[in-house]
């Protein structure tokens, strides 16, 4: 049976998601790339850039993926595509899944809007698990599954409590998933970056900090991650200083790390 290979990238409208889309398109290994995010104009611009420079077709999916509702909406789209492929005598293969959608909030938990923390947990955790569960049955040997975790996943962080916890969840889940699907030859990798020059700080601070401080180039972070993932590596931590901090977390008590970052790792925020 003929196959239709697709690459699915969430949070694709900007930052690392956009870079994943461009660099995966450049591989020319997939028949179609699915770009999923909420901002249609940015997705259309990215789609035009891919169409101009690369061979894979592009499917724009303008969708809020958060929580069970978002997962169910994606499930309906995926099932529709599977049905269309079967009618055309093709088998759908999810060749790449990049769970990059997510956000954070700066500030002590008690001073951040609870609704934002709940929305973050739904997107960073529930959505990621849901898309993995829906796509894994359609993945095969050498398919790539990349989950964006964070350097924050290695220890609890004061002033960043829910975000750090959500990314610790992502890292733990990704490592367990990698072990479970290893026999199928699926390559699973957790991307664990420190500061990257994206829209993250502006969103996390609600406009109080416009840019990520000391952020590294997202193109380089994504290229490093894809190189690691394609080699079958389970984590991607690009910068030496990030690797050192991840290593150091083994020797720092969890409470001490949380207390130290709460006292000396404050970030601006604008929650009223």
C-alpha positions in Angstrom: 0.0 0.0 0.0 1.2 3.5 -0.8 2.0 5.7 2.1 1.3 9.3 2.9 3.9 10.6 5.3 3.1 13.6 7.4 5.0 15.8 9.9 2.9 17.5 12.6 4.2 20.6 14.4 2.3 22.3 17.1 3.0 25.9 18.2 4.2 26.4 14.6 3.4 30.1 14.2 6.6 31.5 15.6 9.8 30.8 17.6 11.0 27.2 17.7 7.9 25.9 16.2 8.4 27.9 13.0 12.0 26.7 12.9 11.0 23.1 13.3 8.6 23.5 10.3 11.3 25.1 8.1 14.0 22.7 9.0 11.8 19.6 8.7 10.6 20.9 5.3 14.2 21.2 4.2 14.7 17.4 4.9 12.2 16.6 2.1 11.2 13.4 3.9 7.5 14.0 4.3 4.7 14.4 1.8 2.9 17.0 3.9 3.6 19.2 6.9 0.8 20.1 9.3 1.3 23.5 10.9 -0.9 23.9 14.0 -1.3 27.1 16.0 -4.0 29.8 16.7 -2.7 32.7 14.6 -3.8 32.1 11.0 -1.9 35.0 9.4 1.5 33.7 10.8 0.7 30.2 9.6 -0.2 31.4 6.2 3.0 33.4 5.9 5.0 30.3 7.0 3.1 28.1 4.6 4.0 30.5 1.7 7.7 30.4 2.7 7.7 26.6 2.8 5.9 26.4 -0.6 8.4 28.8 -2.1 11.5 27.0 -0.9 10.7 23.4 -0.3 8.8 20.4 -1.7 6.4 19.1 1.0 2.8 20.2 0.8 1.5 22.2 3.7 -1.8 21.8 5.7 -2.7 24.8 7.9 -4.7 23.9 11.0 -5.8 27.0 12.9 -6.8 25.5 16.2 -6.6 26.0 20.0 -5.2 22.7 21.1 -5.5 23.3 24.8 -6.9 20.5 27.0 -9.2 17.6 26.2 -11.3 19.9 23.9 -8.3 20.7 21.8 -7.2 17.1 21.6 -10.7 16.0 20.5 -10.7 18.6 17.8 -7.4 17.3 16.5 -8.6 13.8 16.7 -11.5 14.6 14.4 -9.1 16.2 11.9 -6.7 13.2 12.0 -9.5 10.7 11.6 -10.8 12.6 8.5 -7.3 12.5 7.0 -7.0 8.8 7.7 -10.4 8.1 6.0 -9.4 10.2 3.0 -6.1 8.3 2.7 -7.9 4.9 2.9 -10.3 6.0 0.1 -7.3 6.7 -2.1 -5.6 3.4 -1.3 -3.0 5.0 0.9 -1.8 4.4 4.5 -1.3 7.5 6.7 2.1 7.6 8.5 2.9 10.2 11.1 6.6 10.4 10.2 7.3 13.3 12.7 5.4 14.7 15.6 6.8 17.8 17.3 4.8 18.8 20.4 6.1 22.3 20.7 2.9 24.2 21.8 3.2 25.6 25.3 3.7 28.7 27.5 4.8 29.8 30.9 3.9 32.4 33.6 6.4 34.5 35.6 5.7 35.3 39.2 4.9 33.5 42.5 2.1 31.0 42.1 -0.1 33.0 44.6 0.2 36.1 42.5 -0.4 34.6 39.0 -4.0 34.2 37.7 -5.2 30.7 38.5 -6.9 30.4 35.2 -3.6 31.0 33.4 -1.9 28.3 35.4 -4.7 25.8 34.6 -4.6 26.7 30.9 -0.9 26.2 31.0 -1.2 22.8 32.6 -3.8 21.7 30.0 -1.6 22.8 27.0 1.8 21.8 28.3 0.7 18.4 29.7 -2.8 17.3 28.6 -2.5 18.3 25.0 1.0 16.8 24.6 -0.1 13.5 26.1 -3.2 13.5 23.9 -1.4 14.1 20.7 1.2 11.4 21.5 -1.6 9.0 22.2 -3.5 9.8 18.9 -0.4 9.8 16.7 1.6 6.8 18.0 -0.6 4.2 16.3 0.3 5.8 13.0 4.1 6.0 13.6 6.6 3.5 12.3 10.3 2.6 12.5 12.4 5.8 12.4 9.5 8.1 13.0 10.5 11.0 15.2 8.6 12.2 18.2 9.9 15.3 19.8 8.4 16.8 23.0 9.5 20.3 24.0 10.4 20.2 27.7 12.8 22.8 29.2 15.9 23.2 31.3 13.3 24.1 34.0 12.3 20.4 34.0 15.3 19.4 36.1 14.4 21.0 39.4 11.5 22.9 41.1 11.7 26.7 40.4 10.3 29.4 42.6 8.6 32.2 40.7 8.0 29.6 37.9 6.4 26.9 39.9 3.7 25.5 37.6 5.7 25.9 34.4 8.7 24.0 35.9 6.4 21.3 37.2 4.6 21.0 33.8 8.0 20.6 32.0 9.2 18.1 34.6 6.1 16.1 33.7 6.9 16.4 30.0 10.5 15.2 30.6 9.4 12.2 32.7 6.7 11.2 30.3 9.0 11.5 27.3 11.6 9.3 28.9 9.1 6.6 29.8 7.5 6.8 26.3 11.0 6.4 24.7 11.5 3.2 26.6 8.1 1.8 25.8 8.3 2.4 22.0 12.0 1.5 21.6 11.2 -1.9 20.2 9.1 -0.3 17.5 12.1 1.7 16.4 10.4 5.1 17.0 12.8 7.8 18.0 11.6 9.8 21.0 13.5 12.9 22.2 12.9 15.6 24.8 14.1 19.1 23.9 15.3 20.8 27.1 16.4 24.3 26.2 17.3 27.2 28.5 16.6 30.7 27.3 15.8 31.0 23.6 15.0 34.2 21.7 11.3 33.7 21.2 8.0 35.3 22.3 8.2 33.3 25.6 9.1 36.1 28.0 6.5 38.6 26.6 3.8 36.0 27.1 5.1 34.7 30.5 5.4 38.2 31.9 2.2 39.5 30.3 4.2 42.2 28.6 6.5 43.2 31.5 9.5 41.7 29.7 9.4 41.9 26.0 12.4 39.7 25.1 14.1 36.6 26.6 17.3 37.7 28.4 20.4 36.0 27.1 18.3 34.0 24.6 20.0 31.8 22.1 19.1 31.5 18.4 16.1 29.2 18.0 17.3 28.0 14.6 20.5 26.6 16.2 18.5 25.1 19.1 16.1 23.3 16.7 18.9 22.2 14.4 20.8 20.6 17.4 17.6 18.9 18.6 16.8 17.5 15.2 20.3 16.2 14.8 20.1 14.5 18.2 16.6 13.1 17.6 17.6 11.6 14.3 20.5 9.8 15.9 18.1 8.3 18.5 19.3 10.4 21.4 16.7 10.8 24.2 17.4 14.4 25.2 18.6 17.6 23.4 20.4 20.2 25.5 22.5 22.4 23.2 24.5 24.9 25.2 27.4 23.8 27.5 26.0 26.1 30.3 22.6 24.4 30.0 24.2 21.0 30.2 26.2 22.1 33.3 23.0 23.3 35.0 21.2 20.1 34.2 24.1 18.1 35.6 24.3 20.3 38.7 20.6 19.7 39.5 21.6 16.1 40.6 23.5 17.5 43.6 21.1 20.4 44.7 18.3 19.6 47.0 14.9 20.1 45.4 13.6 22.4 48.2 16.9 24.4 48.2 16.7 24.9 44.5 13.1 26.1 44.7 14.0 28.4 47.6 17.1 29.9 45.9 15.3 30.6 42.7 12.3 32.1 44.5 14.6 34.5 46.4 17.2 35.3 43.7 15.5 34.4 40.4 12.7 36.9 40.3 11.3 37.8 36.9 9.1 40.8 36.1 5.4 40.2 35.6 2.3 42.3 35.0 -0.6 40.3 36.5 -3.4 42.6 37.9 
